[in-house]
Amino acid sequence: MVLNMDSTIPIYVQIAEWLENEILNGNLKIDDKVYSQYKLADMFTINPATAAKGLNLLYEEKILYNKRGLGKFVSHEAMTIILEKRKEMKLKGLLNEAVQEATRLQVTEEELLEMLKQIMKESKGE
């Protein structure tokens, strides 16, 4: 992954989202140790304090937990927390934008639902 230094999304949030993706993709599993702030800093060529901020964000959200002296680990609730958070924040935001655009284009609710059903079928390979 390459961080987008020109993005309006802060670097530490991008680090947190990358770690969330690693969990969602199964690369980090329950009770796995996550990368240290220094390893993340080295991987992404960023300040260790910025990496620590991303780790702490996930700790505050209970996606990670601490083992004193050993580092941060993936919590048992991590997957559920990430899925719920993304459904609430990202998916609702995307759907809100789609509904606003559909309204501007005078697309009916039925047409929009049919488009959504078709896209879901295609994404499942049906």
Backbone torsions as a table, in degrees:
resi	resn	phi	psi	omega
1	MET	NA	142.1	175.7
2	VAL	-114.7	130.6	177.7
3	LEU	-75.4	146.4	177.9
4	ASN	-96.4	98.6	-177.2
5	MET	-69.2	-17.3	-179.9
6	ASP	-93.3	-3.7	-177.4
7	SER	-70.6	154.5	173.9
8	THR	-79.7	-11.0	177.0
9	ILE	-79.7	124.1	-179.1
10	PRO	-57.9	149.7	-177.9
11	ILE	-56.8	-43.2	-177.2
12	TYR	-64.8	-31.3	176.7
13	VAL	-71.0	-39.0	177.3
14	GLN	-62.8	-38.5	177.1
15	ILE	-62.9	-46.3	179.6
16	ALA	-61.2	-43.7	179.6
17	GLU	-65.4	-37.3	177.3
18	TRP	-62.8	-44.2	178.0
19	LEU	-64.5	-39.1	175.1
20	GLU	-59.4	-43.3	178.3
21	ASN	-63.1	-37.8	177.1
22	GLU	-61.4	-38.1	177.4
23	ILE	-69.8	-48.3	-179.6
24	LEU	-60.6	-35.8	-178.7
25	ASN	-81.0	-4.0	179.1
26	GLY	83.2	7.0	178.0
27	ASN	-75.4	-26.3	173.0
28	LEU	-122.2	125.1	-176.5
29	LYS	-112.0	171.8	178.7
30	ILE	-51.0	133.0	178.6
31	ASP	70.3	5.2	172.9
32	ASP	-72.2	142.9	173.8
33	LYS	-75.8	133.8	177.2
34	VAL	-91.2	166.8	-179.8
35	TYR	-59.5	144.6	176.4
36	SER	-73.7	164.4	178.1
37	GLN	-59.8	-32.7	-178.9
38	TYR	-74.0	-38.1	176.7
39	LYS	-65.8	-44.4	177.8
40	LEU	-62.2	-41.3	179.0
41	ALA	-61.0	-41.2	178.7
42	ASP	-69.1	-42.9	-178.7
43	MET	-62.0	-39.1	-173.1
44	PHE	-109.8	5.2	-179.7
45	THR	52.0	57.1	178.6
46	ILE	-130.5	171.6	177.8
47	ASN	-69.9	135.1	177.9
48	PRO	-56.4	-31.0	178.7
49	ALA	-65.8	-34.9	177.5
50	THR	-68.0	-43.2	177.5
51	ALA	-62.2	-42.2	179.0
52	ALA	-61.1	-37.5	179.2
53	LYS	-63.2	-39.7	176.8
54	GLY	-65.2	-43.0	177.0
55	LEU	-63.0	-42.9	-179.3
56	ASN	-66.2	-33.0	176.6
57	LEU	-60.2	-45.1	179.3
58	LEU	-69.8	-32.0	175.7
59	TYR	-65.5	-44.5	179.6
60	GLU	-63.3	-31.1	179.2
61	GLU	-85.3	1.4	179.4
62	LYS	67.1	22.6	174.1
63	ILE	-81.3	-32.1	176.0
64	LEU	-118.9	156.2	172.2
65	TYR	-132.5	158.8	-178.8
66	ASN	-95.3	142.5	163.4
67	LYS	-117.6	110.1	-173.8
68	ARG	-49.4	125.4	178.3
69	GLY	81.3	-8.2	-177.2
70	LEU	-113.1	-25.5	179.2
71	GLY	122.1	-160.6	-178.0
72	LYS	-107.6	145.9	-175.6
73	PHE	-132.5	157.8	179.7
74	VAL	-74.5	127.4	-178.4
75	SER	-77.5	162.7	178.5
76	HIS	-66.4	-26.6	-178.2
77	GLU	-93.4	-0.1	-171.4
78	ALA	-52.2	-51.9	-175.7
79	MET	-60.9	-46.1	-179.8
80	THR	-61.9	-44.4	-178.8
81	ILE	-62.8	-45.5	-178.9
82	ILE	-64.6	-46.1	-179.5
83	LEU	-60.0	-46.2	-179.7
84	GLU	-64.8	-42.8	179.9
85	LYS	-61.6	-45.3	-177.9
86	ARG	-70.6	-37.0	175.6
87	LYS	-60.2	-47.4	-175.7
88	GLU	-68.1	-46.3	-172.8
89	MET	-87.7	-57.6	-172.5
90	LYS	-78.0	-51.7	-174.7
91	LEU	-64.9	-43.2	178.0
92	LYS	-62.6	-38.6	178.7
93	GLY	-63.4	-44.9	178.7
94	LEU	-64.3	-42.4	178.9
95	LEU	-65.8	-37.7	177.3
96	ASN	-61.1	-43.8	177.5
97	GLU	-62.3	-42.5	-179.8
98	ALA	-63.2	-42.3	179.7
99	VAL	-65.8	-41.2	177.8
100	GLN	-61.9	-43.5	179.1
101	GLU	-66.5	-40.7	178.3
102	ALA	-61.1	-39.5	178.4
103	THR	-63.2	-44.3	178.2
104	ARG	-61.6	-34.8	-177.9
105	LEU	-90.0	3.5	179.4
106	GLN	59.3	38.1	175.2
107	VAL	-83.7	131.9	-178.9
108	THR	-76.1	163.9	177.6
109	GLU	-59.6	-41.0	-179.9
110	GLU	-63.9	-42.8	178.7
111	GLU	-63.1	-43.0	-178.9
112	LEU	-64.4	-43.4	177.7
113	LEU	-63.5	-38.7	178.1
114	GLU	-64.9	-40.4	176.8
115	MET	-61.6	-43.8	-179.8
116	LEU	-62.3	-44.9	178.5
117	LYS	-60.4	-42.3	180.0
118	GLN	-64.5	-43.3	179.5
119	ILE	-63.6	-40.8	179.1
120	MET	-64.8	-41.3	177.0
121	LYS	-60.2	-46.9	-178.6
122	GLU	-63.3	-38.0	-178.9
123	SER	-69.2	-25.1	177.5
124	LYS	-87.9	-3.9	179.5
125	GLY	79.3	23.0	-179.8
126	GLU	-85.7	NA	NA
